């Protein structure tokens, strides 16, 4: 098995492409911010047992691993690759089938149409682009009275030094161009 490794714009995150599915089709993405949350994922659990791993993000075709501030990729990369390899040889699923439940805000008909446009734009143009860098952007909420869209950045995008610029210069401009009701885009912290 050959696991491809890619750098991301976030120096604290590496992207790993195992050449086979990480999560099942339609499973969405999963993010684990600590070893307690990783109990729902044998793969994330194994990665958190490596000293210096601070976050694990699983997507359909790749996973990203974030390192602690004082950790060095020179010492982390080999044990991470070994844990990923061991996981795939075990035959276990990367994560349980229960995705985290997401709260859905209730919108009136006009706002619901705008929210659907926002989600469609995210899914078709924005998420595929940030996935190339090992990240993901999820819709959080829309404020119809102000036109502000709140987005949650995950994977390599979370904590990335260039994420604010990506959010404002890229995502906000695209949203405002295609959806005139959107006035601003903010990040959920």
N, CA, C and O of each residue as an XYZ file, in Angstrom:
756
protein
N       0.849     -1.176      0.000
C       0.000      0.000      0.000
C       0.893      1.237      0.000
O       1.835      1.339      0.786
N       0.584      2.167     -0.886
C       1.326      3.416     -0.970
C       0.430      4.545     -0.480
O      -0.656      4.749     -1.021
N       0.863      5.271      0.522
C       0.102      6.396      1.072
C       0.806      7.671      0.636
O       1.946      7.927      1.023
N       0.123      8.461     -0.163
C       0.682      9.722     -0.627
C       0.516     10.774      0.469
O      -0.513     10.820      1.143
N       1.514     11.600      0.637
C       1.481     12.675      1.625
C       1.634     14.002      0.904
O       2.475     14.147      0.017
N       0.809     14.973      1.294
C       0.885     16.307      0.706
C       0.925     17.354      1.811
O       0.290     17.204      2.854
N       1.677     18.403      1.562
C       1.635     19.537      2.477
C       0.354     20.308      2.210
O      -0.271     20.145      1.162
N      -0.030     21.133      3.144
C      -1.200     22.001      3.000
C      -0.749     23.434      3.251
O       0.370     23.652      3.715
N      -1.594     24.411      2.958
C      -1.216     25.794      3.279
C      -1.024     26.020      4.779
O      -0.377     26.985      5.187
N      -1.581     25.137      5.591
C      -1.422     25.218      7.035
C      -0.200     24.383      7.425
O      -0.244     23.159      7.296
N       0.886     24.997      7.894
C       2.097     24.239      8.204
C       1.932     23.230      9.341
O       2.781     22.355      9.510
N       0.874     23.334     10.110
C       0.628     22.403     11.208
C      -0.177     21.182     10.765
O      -0.507     20.332     11.593
N      -0.500     21.080      9.474
C      -1.356     20.003      8.978
C      -0.735     19.335      7.757
O      -0.248     20.007      6.848
N      -0.759     18.001      7.746
C      -0.379     17.227      6.569
C      -1.600     16.459      6.077
O      -2.443     16.032      6.865
N      -1.677     16.295      4.772
C      -2.767     15.574      4.120
C      -2.247     14.207      3.685
O      -1.176     14.107      3.086
N      -3.007     13.156      3.986
C      -2.625     11.795      3.634
C      -3.679     11.206      2.707
O      -4.871     11.248      3.010
N      -3.241     10.659      1.580
C      -4.121     10.033      0.593
C      -3.754      8.552      0.508
O      -2.753      8.196     -0.113
N      -4.563      7.685      1.132
C      -4.205      6.266      1.166
C      -4.468      5.510     -0.133
O      -4.112      4.336     -0.232
N      -5.076      6.140     -1.125
C      -5.353      5.468     -2.384
C      -6.590      4.600     -2.344
O      -6.889      3.902     -3.313
N      -7.310      4.631     -1.245
C      -8.605      3.968     -1.114
C      -9.483      4.808     -0.201
O      -9.003      5.716      0.476
N     -10.762      4.500     -0.189
C     -11.704      5.317      0.580
C     -11.331      5.353      2.051
O     -10.945      4.342      2.638
N     -11.452      6.528      2.630
C     -11.280      6.687      4.066
C     -12.647      6.534      4.722
O     -12.813      5.720      5.630
N     -13.626      7.314      4.264
C     -15.000      7.198      4.752
C     -15.883      6.693      3.617
O     -15.592      6.906      2.439
N     -16.954      6.027      3.991
C     -17.884      5.484      3.003
C     -18.595      6.599      2.247
O     -18.735      7.715      2.747
N     -19.037      6.282      1.046
C     -19.806      7.227      0.218
C     -20.988      7.753      1.029
O     -21.717      6.975      1.643
N     -21.174      9.063      1.030
C     -22.301      9.680      1.725
C     -22.100      9.859      3.217
O     -23.002     10.341      3.903
N     -20.941      9.482      3.738
C     -20.697      9.590      5.176
C     -20.326     11.009      5.600
O     -20.231     11.293      6.794
N     -20.117     11.895      4.640
C     -19.730     13.259      4.983
C     -18.278     13.314      5.395
O     -17.439     12.614      4.827
N     -17.978     14.130      6.365
C     -16.635     14.251      6.916
C     -16.733     14.128      8.425
O     -17.799     14.331      9.005
N     -15.626     13.796      9.051
C     -15.597     13.680     10.513
C     -14.346     14.377     11.015
O     -13.269     14.225     10.439
N     -14.487     15.131     12.079
C     -13.342     15.819     12.675
C     -13.260     15.438     14.143
O     -14.269     15.423     14.849
N     -12.056     15.132     14.593
C     -11.816     14.741     15.971
C     -10.767     15.678     16.552
O      -9.634     15.736     16.075
N     -11.165     16.414     17.596
C     -10.283     17.425     18.179
C      -9.513     16.935     19.397
O      -8.651     17.649     19.909
N      -9.814     15.717     19.872
C      -9.084     15.156     21.004
C      -9.300     13.648     21.047
O     -10.139     13.109     20.326
N      -8.538     12.981     21.897
C      -8.599     11.522     21.944
C      -9.944     11.023     22.462
O     -10.363      9.925     22.098
N     -10.631     11.796     23.298
C     -11.948     11.371     23.787
C     -12.948     11.304     22.634
O     -13.714     10.345     22.537
N     -12.948     12.301     21.771
C     -13.851     12.295     20.612
C     -13.478     11.188     19.634
O     -14.335     10.676     18.914
N     -12.197     10.821     19.610
C     -11.717      9.808     18.669
C     -12.172      8.406     19.033
O     -11.894      7.466     18.289
N     -12.859      8.235     20.145
C     -13.384      6.918     20.508
C     -14.344      6.405     19.440
O     -14.555      5.197     19.330
N     -14.923      7.299     18.659
C     -15.857      6.922     17.592
C     -15.133      6.500     16.314
O     -15.778      6.193     15.311
N     -13.805      6.483     16.343
C     -13.043      6.149     15.140
C     -11.789      5.366     15.493
O     -10.885      5.901     16.135
N     -11.724      4.100     15.077
C     -10.489      3.345     15.324
C      -9.261      4.005     14.692
O      -8.179      3.999     15.278
N      -9.433      4.575     13.495
C      -8.305      5.224     12.828
C      -7.861      6.468     13.599
O      -6.673      6.629     13.877
N      -8.799      7.344     13.947
C      -8.435      8.551     14.703
C      -7.869      8.187     16.068
O      -6.931      8.827     16.542
N      -8.435      7.161     16.705
C      -7.923      6.717     18.003
C      -6.460      6.302     17.909
O      -5.649      6.664     18.762
N      -6.125      5.538     16.865
C      -4.741      5.106     16.674
C      -3.825      6.307     16.447
O      -2.703      6.339     16.952
N      -4.300      7.287     15.695
C      -3.480      8.474     15.426
C      -3.274      9.312     16.682
O      -2.196      9.871     16.886
N      -4.310      9.404     17.532
C      -4.161     10.182     18.770
C      -3.233      9.506     19.778
O      -2.773     10.157     20.716
N      -2.949      8.221     19.606
C      -1.996      7.560     20.491
C      -0.552      7.959     20.166
O       0.373      7.616     20.902
N      -0.372      8.676     19.077
C       0.955      9.180     18.699
C       1.148     10.534     19.372
O       0.373     11.465     19.153
N       2.177     10.630     20.182
C       2.449     11.868     20.904
C       2.729     12.993     19.906
O       3.616     12.867     19.062
N       1.981     14.084     19.997
C       2.169     15.231     19.109
C       1.021     15.431     18.136
O       0.949     16.473     17.484
N       0.109     14.449     18.019
C      -1.060     14.610     17.152
C      -2.121     15.394     17.925
O      -2.458     15.034     19.053
N      -2.646     16.460     17.323
C      -3.613     17.309     18.031
C      -5.012     17.300     17.412
O      -5.981     17.654     18.083
N      -5.130     16.901     16.144
C      -6.451     16.885     15.499
C      -6.390     15.918     14.318
O      -5.357     15.774     13.664
N      -7.532     15.252     14.059
C      -7.637     14.336     12.920
C      -8.920     14.673     12.179
O      -9.979     14.833     12.785
N      -8.811     14.777     10.868
C      -9.950     15.085     10.000
C     -10.049     13.987      8.951
O      -9.082     13.714      8.240
N     -11.226     13.350      8.852
C     -11.444     12.282      7.886
C     -12.435     12.738      6.825
O     -13.482     13.300      7.148
N     -12.110     12.500      5.573
C     -12.998     12.813      4.449
C     -13.128     11.547      3.599
O     -12.600     10.495      3.959
N     -13.811     11.651      2.511
C     -14.059     10.485      1.652
C     -12.763      9.904      1.084
O     -12.560      8.691      1.141
N     -11.890     10.738      0.543
C     -10.697     10.271     -0.166
C      -9.384     10.545      0.568
O      -8.331     10.076      0.136
N      -9.430     11.292      1.664
C      -8.186     11.670      2.340
C      -8.422     11.875      3.823
O      -9.560     11.891      4.291
N      -7.325     12.031      4.557
C      -7.406     12.436      5.952
C      -6.307     13.453      6.187
O      -5.280     13.447      5.508
N      -6.533     14.324      7.152
C      -5.478     15.255      7.534
C      -5.182     15.055      9.009
O      -6.056     14.692      9.796
N      -3.939     15.300      9.361
C      -3.502     15.205     10.746
C      -2.846     16.529     11.104
O      -1.990     17.036     10.380
N      -3.268     17.077     12.238
C      -2.672     18.317     12.748
C      -1.701     17.959     13.862
O      -1.951     17.052     14.655
N      -0.611     18.672     13.907
C       0.390     18.424     14.948
C       0.305     19.494     16.024
O      -0.146     20.613     15.777
N       0.740     19.136     17.205
C       0.845     20.099     18.300
C       1.923     21.113     17.940
O       2.807     20.837     17.130
N       1.837     22.269     18.545
C       2.761     23.360     18.224
C       4.226     22.981     18.424
O       5.086     23.383     17.641
N       4.509     22.208     19.471
C       5.900     21.856     19.776
C       6.365     20.562     19.100
O       7.496     20.129     19.318
N       5.512     19.941     18.286
C       5.863     18.691     17.603
C       6.549     18.992     16.268
O       6.409     20.084     15.717
N       7.284     18.017     15.765
C       8.034     18.170     14.526
C       7.610     17.079     13.544
O       7.576     15.900     13.895
N       7.287     17.479     12.312
C       6.851     16.510     11.304
C       7.920     15.455     11.050
O       7.585     14.320     10.710
N       9.180     15.795     11.203
C      10.258     14.829     10.966
C      10.114     13.602     11.870
O      10.509     12.503     11.483
N       9.554     13.779     13.062
C       9.377     12.673     14.003
C       7.963     12.094     13.963
O       7.752     10.970     14.419
N       7.006     12.826     13.437
C       5.613     12.372     13.433
C       5.211     11.601     12.182
O       4.382     10.694     12.250
N       5.783     11.949     11.063
C       5.300     11.419      9.790
C       5.371      9.891      9.714
O       4.392      9.261      9.312
N       6.467      9.294     10.077
C       6.608      7.833      9.988
C       5.612      7.097     10.887
O       4.973      6.156     10.417
N       5.449      7.482     12.160
C       4.449      6.786     12.988
C       3.007      6.984     12.482
O       2.171      6.092     12.622
N       2.729      8.144     11.901
C       1.394      8.379     11.342
C       1.162      7.456     10.151
O       0.107      6.830     10.046
N       2.130      7.369      9.265
C       2.018      6.469      8.111
C       1.840      5.021      8.570
O       1.042      4.280      7.995
N       2.575      4.619      9.597
C       2.453      3.258     10.125
C       1.056      3.019     10.703
O       0.475      1.955     10.488
N       0.515      3.990     11.429
C      -0.828      3.838     12.008
C      -1.891      3.735     10.910
O      -2.829      2.945     11.021
N      -1.743      4.523      9.866
C      -2.695      4.463      8.748
C      -2.592      3.095      8.064
O      -3.612      2.474      7.766
N      -1.384      2.635      7.820
C      -1.161      1.331      7.193
C      -1.759      0.216      8.062
O      -2.446     -0.668      7.549
N      -1.502      0.258      9.358
C      -2.049     -0.749     10.278
C      -3.570     -0.742     10.255
O      -4.206     -1.795     10.305
N      -4.144      0.442     10.181
C      -5.608      0.544     10.142
C      -6.162     -0.166      8.904
O      -7.107     -0.948      9.004
N      -5.582      0.104      7.760
C      -6.094     -0.502      6.531
C      -5.893     -2.010      6.493
O      -6.715     -2.721      5.915
N      -4.832     -2.510      7.089
C      -4.635     -3.960      7.111
C      -5.571     -4.633      8.110
O      -5.832     -5.831      8.000
N      -6.081     -3.874      9.086
C      -7.011     -4.448     10.070
C      -8.399     -4.704      9.481
O      -9.130     -5.566      9.967
N      -8.760     -3.960      8.443
C     -10.083     -4.119      7.841
C     -11.197     -3.391      8.578
O     -12.356     -3.485      8.175
N     -10.880     -2.670      9.644
C     -11.894     -1.926     10.390
C     -12.353     -0.695      9.614
O     -11.630     -0.173      8.765
N     -13.564     -0.242      9.919
C     -14.057      1.016      9.353
C     -13.276      2.159     10.000
O     -12.826      2.048     11.140
N     -13.123      3.250      9.265
C     -12.383      4.404      9.793
C     -13.130      5.080     10.934
O     -12.510      5.604     11.860
N     -14.467      5.072     10.871
C     -15.290      5.707     11.902
C     -16.628      4.995     11.964
O     -17.045      4.339     11.009
N     -17.298      5.134     13.108
C     -18.623      4.529     13.207
C     -19.576      5.218     12.246
O     -19.262      6.284     11.716
N     -20.723      4.626     12.021
C     -21.661      5.148     11.033
C     -22.462      6.347     11.513
O     -23.153      6.991     10.724
N     -22.374      6.644     12.778
C     -23.165      7.757     13.311
C     -22.405      9.059     13.153
O     -21.480      9.351     13.911
N     -22.804      9.838     12.160
C     -22.204     11.165     11.995
C     -22.739     12.080     13.076
O     -23.851     11.889     13.568
N     -21.970     13.050     13.436
C     -22.424     14.003     14.449
C     -23.680     14.717     13.972
O     -23.746     15.205     12.844
N     -24.661     14.768     14.842
C     -25.912     15.433     14.486
C     -25.676     16.929     14.408
O     -25.015     17.517     15.264
N     -26.221     17.526     13.380
C     -26.051     18.967     13.213
C     -27.397     19.651     13.408
O     -28.417     19.220     12.870
N     -27.376     20.703     14.171
C     -28.598     21.455     14.408
C     -28.984     22.216     13.156
O     -28.136     22.843     12.520
N     -30.234     22.167     12.805
C     -30.731     22.900     11.645
C     -31.582     24.065     12.136
O     -32.552     23.867     12.867
N     -31.218     25.268     11.737
C     -32.046     26.418     12.050
C     -33.268     26.389     11.144
O     -33.224     25.852     10.037
N     -34.356     26.972     11.627
C     -35.582     27.043     10.838
C     -35.644     28.430     10.203
O     -35.503     29.445     10.885
N     -35.856     28.459      8.882
C     -35.903     29.715      8.142
C     -37.264     29.848      7.480
O     -37.919     28.852      7.175
N     -37.693     31.116      7.257
C     -38.917     31.311      6.478
C     -38.628     30.921      5.036
O     -37.476     30.658      4.693
N     -39.640     30.878      4.193
C     -39.498     30.362      2.828
C     -38.424     31.108      2.023
O     -37.604     30.480      1.353
N     -38.431     32.441      2.088
C     -37.459     33.222      1.312
C     -36.034     32.954      1.798
O     -35.127     32.740      0.993
N     -35.844     32.968      3.110
C     -34.510     32.714      3.669
C     -34.094     31.269      3.411
O     -32.917     31.004      3.169
N     -35.030     30.339      3.457
C     -34.718     28.930      3.192
C     -34.191     28.757      1.768
O     -33.285     27.957      1.534
N     -34.752     29.498      0.825
C     -34.272     29.439     -0.559
C     -32.835     29.966     -0.659
O     -32.011     29.404     -1.380
N     -32.545     31.042      0.065
C     -31.190     31.621      0.068
C     -30.211     30.626      0.711
O     -29.105     30.422      0.211
N     -30.631     30.016      1.816
C     -29.776     29.033      2.492
C     -29.464     27.874      1.551
O     -28.334     27.387      1.519
N     -30.452     27.433      0.791
C     -30.215     26.339     -0.148
C     -29.223     26.764     -1.241
O     -28.363     25.979     -1.643
N     -29.347     27.996     -1.712
C     -28.382     28.514     -2.696
C     -26.967     28.547     -2.108
O     -26.001     28.192     -2.782
N     -26.855     28.976     -0.849
C     -25.556     29.037     -0.167
C     -24.956     27.634     -0.081
O     -23.788     27.426     -0.409
N     -25.767     26.677      0.362
C     -25.285     25.297      0.497
C     -24.892     24.709     -0.856
O     -23.888     24.006     -0.963
N     -25.683     24.998     -1.885
C     -25.354     24.501     -3.227
C     -24.027     25.073     -3.724
O     -23.208     24.352     -4.294
N     -23.821     26.376     -3.504
C     -22.576     27.017     -3.916
C     -21.388     26.432     -3.144
O     -20.324     26.191     -3.712
N     -21.585     26.213     -1.858
C     -20.530     25.583     -1.059
C     -20.187     24.203     -1.613
O     -19.015     23.877     -1.804
N     -21.210     23.398     -1.867
C     -20.989     22.012     -2.302
C     -20.391     21.909     -3.700
O     -19.588     21.013     -3.959
N     -20.767     22.809     -4.603
C     -20.329     22.668     -5.991
C     -19.038     23.400     -6.322
O     -18.276     22.937     -7.171
N     -18.770     24.535     -5.674
C     -17.608     25.327     -6.078
C     -16.558     25.520     -4.989
O     -15.363     25.573     -5.280
N     -16.999     25.625     -3.740
C     -16.064     25.997     -2.686
C     -15.452     24.779     -1.997
O     -14.230     24.687     -1.879
N     -16.280     23.851     -1.547
C     -15.762     22.683     -0.825
C     -14.779     21.862     -1.666
O     -13.754     21.431     -1.136
N     -15.053     21.628     -2.960
C     -14.059     20.872     -3.742
C     -12.701     21.582     -3.810
O     -11.657     20.929     -3.816
N     -12.719     22.894     -3.860
C     -11.460     23.646     -3.931
C     -10.677     23.544     -2.625
O      -9.465     23.331     -2.651
N     -11.345     23.691     -1.494
C     -10.614     23.622     -0.223
C     -10.235     22.182      0.126
O      -9.280     21.961      0.872
N     -10.971     21.198     -0.404
C     -10.612     19.801     -0.170
C      -9.254     19.480     -0.784
O      -8.532     18.617     -0.285
N      -8.909     20.170     -1.857
C      -7.594     19.957     -2.475
C      -6.467     20.318     -1.516
O      -5.367     19.775     -1.611
N      -6.741     21.232     -0.596
C      -5.748     21.631      0.405
C      -5.940     20.900      1.726
O      -5.310     21.250      2.724
N      -6.814     19.876      1.743
C      -7.014     19.083      2.955
C      -8.001     19.652      3.939
O      -7.989     19.279      5.112
N      -8.863     20.555      3.484
C      -9.815     21.167      4.405
C     -11.253     20.994      3.981
O     -11.559     20.303      3.008
N     -12.113     21.625      4.718
C     -13.540     21.597      4.436
C     -14.161     22.851      5.039
O     -13.671     23.389      6.032
N     -15.238     23.300      4.426
C     -15.993     24.442      4.931
C     -17.455     24.022      4.992
O     -18.026     23.583      3.994
N     -18.051     24.159      6.163
C     -19.440     23.771      6.352
C     -20.302     24.982      6.690
O     -19.869     25.904      7.380
N     -21.519     24.954      6.191
C     -22.495     25.987      6.506
C     -22.877     25.874      7.973
O     -23.111     24.772      8.469
N     -22.942     26.995      8.669
C     -23.397     27.012     10.048
C     -24.764     27.695     10.157
O     -25.727     27.105     10.647
N     -24.833     28.953      9.688
C     -26.125     29.646      9.723
C     -26.106     30.856      8.806
O     -25.048     31.308      8.368
N     -27.278     31.365      8.526
C     -27.449     32.568      7.724
C     -28.342     33.512      8.504
O     -29.375     33.104      9.034
N     -27.943     34.780      8.575
C     -28.744     35.809      9.248
C     -29.440     36.638      8.170
O     -28.826     37.538      7.596
N     -30.716     36.350      7.884
C     -31.417     37.039      6.793
C     -31.492     38.560      6.973
O     -31.468     39.300      5.990
N     -31.581     39.025      8.209
C     -31.715     40.468      8.448
C     -30.432     41.235      8.145
O     -30.491     42.409      7.778
N     -29.262     40.585      8.293
C     -27.996     41.261      8.028
C     -27.305     40.750      6.763
O     -26.438     41.432      6.216
N     -27.676     39.572      6.301
C     -27.045     38.979      5.129
C     -25.722     38.288      5.427
O     -24.966     37.970      4.508
N     -25.437     38.055      6.703
C     -24.176     37.423      7.101
C     -24.324     35.903      7.089
O     -25.275     35.348      7.638
N     -23.354     35.246      6.446
C     -23.277     33.786      6.420
C     -22.168     33.372      7.375
O     -21.064     33.914      7.327
N     -22.462     32.412      8.240
C     -21.477     31.895      9.182
C     -21.049     30.515      8.715
O     -21.884     29.642      8.481
N     -19.729     30.320      8.579
C     -19.184     29.061      8.098
C     -18.201     28.487      9.111
O     -17.528     29.217      9.839
N     -18.139     27.163      9.137
C     -17.232     26.454     10.036
C     -16.120     25.841      9.201
O     -16.384     25.040      8.305
N     -14.879     26.212      9.489
C     -13.729     25.706      8.732
C     -13.147     24.516      9.485
O     -12.938     24.562     10.697
N     -12.885     23.429      8.716
C     -12.408     22.196      9.343
C     -11.215     21.643      8.589
O     -10.850     22.123      7.516
N     -10.617     20.615      9.184
C      -9.445     19.997      8.571
C      -8.282     20.970      8.533
O      -8.025     21.677      9.507
N      -7.585     21.005      7.418
C      -6.424     21.882      7.293
C      -6.808     23.355      7.342
O      -5.966     24.201      7.644
N      -8.066     23.675      7.050
C      -8.512     25.077      7.075
C      -8.609     25.626      8.498
O      -8.423     26.822      8.719
N      -8.900     24.751      9.459
C      -9.040     25.198     10.847
C      -7.682     25.639     11.372
O      -6.745     24.842     11.428
N      -7.575     26.876     11.746
C      -6.335     27.398     12.296
C      -5.264     27.721     11.273
O      -4.141     28.062     11.644
N      -5.586     27.621     10.003
C      -4.602     27.923      8.961
C      -4.343     29.426      8.923
O      -5.284     30.217      8.982
N      -3.082     29.822      8.826
C      -2.774     31.249      8.768
C      -3.440     31.970      7.590
O      -3.745     33.158      7.689
N      -3.665     31.269      6.487
C      -4.274     31.924      5.320
C      -5.786     31.745      5.244
O      -6.404     32.171      4.269
N      -6.398     31.116      6.264
C      -7.841     30.853      6.196
C      -8.675     32.132      6.207
O      -9.712     32.194      5.546
N      -8.246     33.138      6.933
C      -9.009     34.393      6.969
C      -9.019     35.045      5.587
O     -10.043     35.568      5.147
N      -7.878     35.009      4.912
C      -7.807     35.579      3.561
C      -8.649     34.762      2.591
O      -9.340     35.328      1.744
N      -8.602     33.438      2.704
C      -9.419     32.571      1.853
C     -10.893     32.866      2.066
O     -11.666     32.960      1.113
N     -11.270     33.012      3.329
C     -12.665     33.253      3.662
C     -13.143     34.592      3.104
O     -14.212     34.660      2.497
N     -12.383     35.631      3.298
C     -12.811     36.966      2.867
C     -12.602     37.196      1.373
O     -13.527     37.599      0.668
N     -11.393     36.940      0.896
C     -11.090     37.252     -0.501
C     -11.705     36.243     -1.464
O     -12.097     36.602     -2.575
N     -11.790     34.999     -1.047
C     -12.313     33.981     -1.948
C     -13.786     33.684     -1.738
O     -14.617     33.962     -2.602
N     -14.098     33.121     -0.592
C     -15.458     32.646     -0.324
C     -16.457     33.794     -0.278
O     -17.513     33.712     -0.907
N     -16.150     34.855      0.446
C     -17.094     35.970      0.555
C     -17.363     36.606     -0.806
O     -18.515     36.883     -1.141
N     -16.320     36.839     -1.586
C     -16.510     37.445     -2.908
C     -17.357     36.559     -3.813
O     -18.219     37.056     -4.537
N     -17.120     35.261     -3.776
C     -17.897     34.324     -4.583
C     -19.360     34.310     -4.147
O     -20.265     34.344     -4.980
N     -19.582     34.259     -2.843
C     -20.959     34.258     -2.310
C     -21.694     35.545     -2.700
O     -22.838     35.501     -3.153
N     -21.034     36.676     -2.522
C     -21.675     37.952     -2.823
C     -21.958     38.088     -4.318
O     -22.947     38.709     -4.708
N     -21.105     37.517     -5.143
C     -21.303     37.580     -6.593
C     -22.533     36.776     -7.018
O     -23.362     37.267     -7.784
N     -22.649     35.554     -6.526
C     -23.728     34.666     -6.954
C     -25.019     34.813     -6.154
O     -26.100     34.486     -6.644
N     -24.903     35.305     -4.924
C     -26.085     35.435     -4.057
C     -26.099     36.860     -3.503
O     -25.452     37.136     -2.493
N     -26.830     37.764     -4.153
C     -26.798     39.186     -3.757
C     -27.268     39.449     -2.322
O     -26.910     40.470     -1.733
N     -28.054     38.550     -1.765
C     -28.537     38.729     -0.389
C     -27.421     38.554      0.649
O     -27.574     38.977      1.794
N     -26.315     37.940      0.261
C     -25.190     37.746      1.166
C     -24.364     39.029      1.190
O     -23.929     39.519      0.148
N     -24.155     39.563      2.383
C     -23.368     40.803      2.532
C     -21.983     40.545      3.101
O     -21.054     41.316      2.861
N     -21.843     39.445      3.866
C     -20.552     39.132      4.494
C     -20.504     37.656      4.852
O     -21.533     36.992      4.978
N     -19.282     37.159      5.012
C     -19.062     35.781      5.454
C     -18.156     35.847      6.665
O     -17.126     36.519      6.652
N     -18.552     35.140      7.712
C     -17.785     35.103      8.960
C     -17.479     33.656      9.332
O     -18.194     32.733      8.941
N     -16.416     33.479     10.086
C     -16.028     32.143     10.523
C     -16.535     31.869     11.932
O     -16.401     32.705     12.826
N     -17.117     30.692     12.119
C     -17.492     30.221     13.454
C     -16.213     29.758     14.121
O     -15.495     28.918     13.579
N     -15.923     30.299     15.293
C     -14.685     29.901     15.984
C     -14.978     28.890     17.055
O     -14.063     28.437     17.743
